[in-house]
Structure formats: C-alpha cells, structure tokens
C-alpha cells in the first residue's frame, strides 16, 4: 500500500518550534550542568567555604545563551538557499521501501527509511528526524483518511522508529 498525502508547506515558524522542541528533547542534560553548579554553590555557601553570588546569574545565563545560539542556527536554516526545498509545497508518497518527496509530478527525491534516525508521534503530527536540523513534518491534516494515518504509524513501528 502507498500513502499519498496532500501538498503541504512547512512554515518557518513551525520548523523553528519543532527544531527547538527536538533539541530540548534530546539535549536536556545541558540544562542539568548549570543547575548542578548552582546546587554545588549553594552547598559551598552554606558551609562558608566559598561564598559568592555571581554563579546564580551566570549559570541560568549560560542556559539561555545556549538556547539562543540554537534558535539562531535554526532560524538561519530557514534562510539558506540549499534548504529552500524544505519550505516549499511538497507531496509525500509513503510505502514500505521509501518516502517519495515530490515537488510536482516530475520533480522529487526518494528518502530511504534508513535515513530516518527517529520518529515521533504527536497529537496532531508525525515528526521524522533525519538530522539535528532536518525533519519531515507530517501533520495528520495532509493525510487523505484515518487509515492512511494508521498505516503510516504501523510502518514507523515496523521500522522501529517509534515505540
């Protein structure tokens, strides 16, 4: 069976939001390091060994700067010429061998399932992760029927991309 979707255009703001959400989901431990430093500093302050207050401002600032860095990177991806195809209206054909990503009936590319690193099933979309900054966003609204959504989900499960 082949699932054919309607044409869909990924908006820049949606891409940035999804990329930041994926970053937080996969790299949450970067926030744990400054929080651990703050806890260590509280212990040192309570014992009187090394009293200071600057760490309470610098550690959260480090987290904010790290997130800001990635937000700028993901915003830059939306502006690059080689990534413009990600933000055009695309049609998807999904089957057990590959995902065909079509710009029109004559232009497109195939993506093998091996290229997909991880997939997430959210309440209103599938998110297929190709790399840290490249995704295939498949909202349920582009599928023609509920059976297409169920078939896509079963394919993702069969390929061990979602649990």
BAPAVEX-121064 format. One record per atom (N, C-alpha, C, O): x, y, z. Coordinates in steps of 0.2 Angstrom, whole numbers, plus 5000, padded with zeros to 4 digits. Atoms other than C-alpha are relative to their C-alpha. Example, Ala and Ser with C-alpha at 12.3 -4.5 7.8 and 13.67 -1.06 7.14 Angstrom:
BEGIN
500449945000;506249785039;500450065000;500950055003;499649944999;506849955036;499650055003;499950115004;
//
This chain:
BEGIN
500449945000;500050005000;500450065000;501050065003;499649935000;500650184996;499550055003;499050065001;500449944997;500050335006;500250064996;500850084996;499849945003;499950484996;499650065004;499050055006;500249944996;499750655005;499850054996;499950064990;500249935004;499050825000;500750045000;501150025004;499449965000;500350954996;500050045007;499550065010;499949974994;501051035012;500650055000;501150024997;499549965000;502151185015;500250015008;499850035012;499849994994;503151185031;500250085001;500750104998;499949934999;503151365038;500750015005;500849965008;499449984997;504751445045;499949995008;500349965011;500150004993;504051475062;499949935003;500149915009;500150074997;503451295064;500649965000;500749925004;499350045000;505151225059;500450025006;500749985009;499549984994;506051335072;499749975006;500149955011;500350034994;504751275085;500149935001;500349905006;499950074999;504951095081;500749985001;500949945005;499350014999;506851105080;500250015007;500649985010;499849994993;506951185097;499749955005;500049935009;500350064996;505751055104;500449945000;500549915005;499650065001;506850915097;500650015004;500949975007;499349984996;508451005104;499949995007;500349965010;500150004993;507651015121;499949935002;500149905008;500250074999;507050835120;500649965000;500749915004;499450045001;508750765115;500650035004;501149995006;499449974997;509950885124;499850035007;500150095008;500349984993;509050915141;500650015005;500650055009;499550004995;510650875150;500450065000;500850075005;499649945000;511451035145;499850055005;500150095008;500349964995;510251125157;500249975007;500250015012;499950034994;510751005171;500750025003;500850025009;499349984998;512651055171;499950075004;500250075010;500049944996;512251235176;499650005007;499850035012;500450014994;510951185188;500449965006;500349975012;499550034996;512251065196;500550055003;500650045009;499549954997;513451205198;499750055005;500050065010;500349954995;512151315207;499949965006;500049995012;500150044994;511751165219;500750005004;500750005010;499350014997;513651145222;500150075004;500450075009;499949934997;513751335225;499650015006;499850045011;500449994994;512351335237;500349965006;500349995012;499750044995;513151195247;500750045003;500850045009;499449964998;514851295247;499850065004;500250085009;500249944996;513951455253;499749985007;499950025011;500350024993;513051365267;500649985005;500549995011;499550024996;514651295273;500550055001;501050055006;499649955000;515551455271;500750004997;501150044998;499450015003;516951385261;500250054995;500750084994;499949955005;516751495246;499450044998;499050024994;500649965001;515451625247;500050044993;500550084993;500149965006;514851705230;499350004998;498949954999;500650005003;513351755221;500050014993;499450004990;500049995008;513851785203;499849944997;499549944991;500250075003;513551595199;499350004999;499149974994;500750005001;511751625202;499750034994;499250024991;500249965006;511651745187;500349974994;500049974989;499750025006;512951665176;499849934998;499749924992;500250065002;512351485176;499350004996;499349974991;500650005004;510551525170;500150044994;499850034988;499849965006;511351655158;500349954995;500249954989;499750055004;512351505151;499549964996;499549954990;500550045003;510751405148;499650044995;499550024989;500449965005;509851555139;500550014994;500250014989;499649995006;511351585128;500149944996;500149954990;500050065004;511451405123;499449994996;499449984990;500650015004;509651405118;499950054995;499750044989;500049945005;509851575109;500449984995;500350004989;499550025005;511351505100;499649954995;499649964989;500450055004;510251355093;499450044997;499350024991;500649965003;508751475090;500350044994;499950044988;499749975005;509851575079;500249964994;500149974988;499850055005;510551425070;499449984996;499449974990;500650035004;508851355066;499650064996;499450044991;500349955004;508251525060;500450014994;500250024988;499649995005;509751535049;499949944995;500049964989;500250055005;509251365041;499550024996;499550004990;500649985004;507651445035;500250054995;499850064990;499849955005;508651575026;500549984994;500650014989;499550035005;509951465017;499649984993;499149954993;500350025007;509651434998;500049934999;499549914996;500150075001;510051254999;499549965004;499349915003;500650034996;508651225012;499450034998;498950015001;500649985002;507351315002;499549954998;498949964999;500450055002;506651154996;499649975006;499049955005;500450034994;506151105014;499450045001;498950025004;500549964999;505051255014;499550024994;499250074994;500449995006;504151234998;499449955001;499449915005;500650055000;502451144995;500249934997;500449934991;499850065002;502850964994;499449955001;499049955005;500550054999;501850804992;500449945002;501049934999;499750064998;502350645000;499749934998;499149934999;500350065001;502150464995;500449955004;501049945004;499750044995;502550345009;499849924999;499249914998;500150075000;502750155007;500549965004;500950005007;499650044996;503750015015;500750004998;501249995002;499350005002;505350045005;500350075001;500950085002;499749935000;505550235005;499450055001;498850045001;500449945000;504750405006;500250044994;500750064993;499949965006;504550494990;499850075002;499250085004;500249934999;504550684992;500050044993;500550044990;500149975006;503850774977;499950075000;499550095004;500149935001;503950954972;499450014995;498950054996;500650005005;502750914957;500149934997;500449895000;500050065003;502450764946;500649974997;500749914996;499350025003;504150764938;500650015004;501149985003;499549984995;505250834952;499949975007;499449985009;500050024993;505650754968;500649965002;501149964998;499450044998;506850644978;499749945004;499149955007;500250064996;506750474987;500450005006;501050025006;499650014994;507250455005;499949935003;499349915004;500050064997;507650285011;499850005008;500050055011;500250004993;506950235028;500750005005;500650025010;499450004996;508750205034;500350075002;500750085006;499849934999;509050395033;499650035006;499950085008;500449974995;507750425046;500349975007;500349915008;499750024994;508550425063;499549985006;499649945010;500550004995;507050445074;499350024998;499350074993;500749975002;505150475073;499650015006;499749985011;500449984994;503950555085;499350004998;499150034992;500749995001;502050535085;499750055005;499750035011;500349954996;501250695092;499349995000;499049954996;500750005000;499450735095;499750024993;499150004991;500349985006;499250815078;500549994994;500450024989;499550015005;500850765068;500549945001;500549925007;499450045000;502250645064;500650044999;500550094995;499449965001;503950715065;500649944999;500749915003;499550045002;505350615056;500650045000;500750094996;499449964999;507050665061;500649974996;500749914996;499450025004;508450655048;500750025003;501149985002;499449984996;509750755057;499850055005;499250065006;500249954994;509850885071;499650064997;499250095001;500349955003;509251015059;499549994994;499350034991;500450015005;508250925046;499549955002;499649905005;500550044998;506550855048;499549994995;499550034990;500650015004;505050785039;499450015005;499349975009;500649984996;503450865047;499449974996;499350004991;500650035003;501850765043;499450015004;499349975008;500649994996;500350845050;499449954998;499449934992;500550055002;498850725051;499550034995;499250004991;500549975004;497850855041;500249994992;499850004988;499850015007;498850815025;499849934997;499949914991;500250065002;498350635025;499350004998;498850035000;500650005003;496850585015;499449965004;498849975003;500550044996;496050465028;500349985006;500949985007;499750034994;496250395045;500449944999;500849935003;499650065001;496850235038;500750014997;501149984999;499449985002;498250325030;500550025006;501150005006;499749984994;498750395047;500249935003;500849925006;499950064997;498650215054;500549964997;501049935000;499550045004;499650135040;500750035001;501250005002;499349974999;501050265042;500349995007;500849985008;499850024993;501050235061;500349935000;500849925003;499750075000;501250055058;500649994996;501049954998;499350015003;502650075046;500550035004;501150005004;499549974996;503550185058;500249955006;500749955008;499950054995;503350055071;500449944998;500849915001;499750065003;503849915060;500850014998;501249974999;499349985001;505450015056;500450025006;500950045006;499749994993;505750035075;500250075000;500750095003;499849934999;505750225073;499650035006;499850085009;500449984994;504350245086;499949945005;499849885002;500250064995;503950135102;499349994999;499149945003;
//
